[in-house]
């Protein structure tokens, strides 16, 4: 990860947090998150709604002061130098920040002004970005006439106008169809190389996290594991076995007692990551045929990683622990 | 420099959006015009200025300054309604993460909204000769200055309230609570002199009354207006003071942390 020479490269650490915690009143949204994000990487923060992603982004963008712990963004302290930190960040949210009634170019000029980009530089920058994103012919089109995918791309242009060192993407492909999603990712990759920046992506979609160079899994405010996706999945072994059953706890106890393998209960399933799955499954069927509704053996995915650490399905969270941040009008 | 350019950009955005939205333009114009004609012609024979005897002032004429004020209040306030939604999704969500003081957001919006309000009011000035006003430049300047202060005051009020609101429905409710009584009791519909003592006091206590008064005095300048509430100097001071106080309040409001302690 370290390309350790030259002060103008993206090498080094983009973001570092130590024991970062935040509570909204009595609701604990982040718990002791210690995280290092290397410059030039693409970091995916994977977790369901309410796992702390939005709170983490609010702290990075200096909109929220953490209850405790430290943050450094490109070595800067957001509390001490909020404007310097914001200048380093480009932000793209789930809802585009573009005005429907304005043209693409009007929107971009407007946001360029907010970031203090001088107007001569801005014209050139807009031209370059629109070209790169294949939007040159839409320059004078009203945003409301653009498809969802194009709007998202135009919004990405907006986030990049001031040449941020770090791009924050919050659920950036929500509402896009698969083709538009694919196109968005293509563009994102190219742009990251050209702009030499760090990308941090908050998502609840496994498919998006898999495209990142690094993944951090958030569960109820805690960073449970961090690493390259391939490593996270291979750490679970070559195969994972999932058993569906009407009584997961009972089955779990019996398997552990009789076969001595560690199991994990995930909703109505029992997940087993150790041992030789094929042989185990055969023996399990012999022993508990009446209790197993279905069984799956598969190569571990990030979903399995999530389940192994969190104990529930990525997007089917148990309802007993609501930790959604307040004042957030998202559905 | 950055702040000035940002205020200019915010101003430009407001103006462009307003010009492109013809329904908004028409709506803000037709509603006060209709109200003016309805009330003005409806009460034509009934209305009498207290103490003035048969001075010849009809209700259309009396109502005119108040209608201009109403148009300014409405245009100014409702130019800020989009803030409610843009704060949680859309451009303000991003603007608060820009390296920019939020004070800039208040001033950009206030100047934009005020421009629209004064522009709308100016469209009404063409009616002046029809009802027998012949306003000179100094008088017109007084009307415009008063319009600007009222515009700033009410865009600031709208911005501050919109910033705290979660839904546009709530915004409408709160605005109706504020806006209509402020206008009803501003000497726009009836003068303080002829009203019952309680209402008269409310009119004297209502800062908006002095903005309406300033517009009225401008229309008659340099002659004395038939029903003046206060001296031009006092009305000017109070109207300007209202703008300053509400702008300061809006700035205070947006500078509060966005996400509280729950």
Interface residues (C-beta under 8 A of the other chain):
Chain A: X23 X24 X25 X26 X27 X58 X61 X62 X63 X64 X65 X82 X83 X84 X86 X87 X89 X91 X93 X94 X95 X96 X97 X98 X99 X101 X102 X106 X109 X110 X111 X113 X114 X115 X116 X119 X158 X159 X325 X326 X327 X328 X329 X330
Chain B: X1 X2 X5 X6 X8 X9 X10 X12 X13 X16 X17 X20 X21 X88 X89 X90 X91 X93 X94 X95 X96 X97 X98 X99 X100 X166 X257 X258 X259 X260 X261 X262
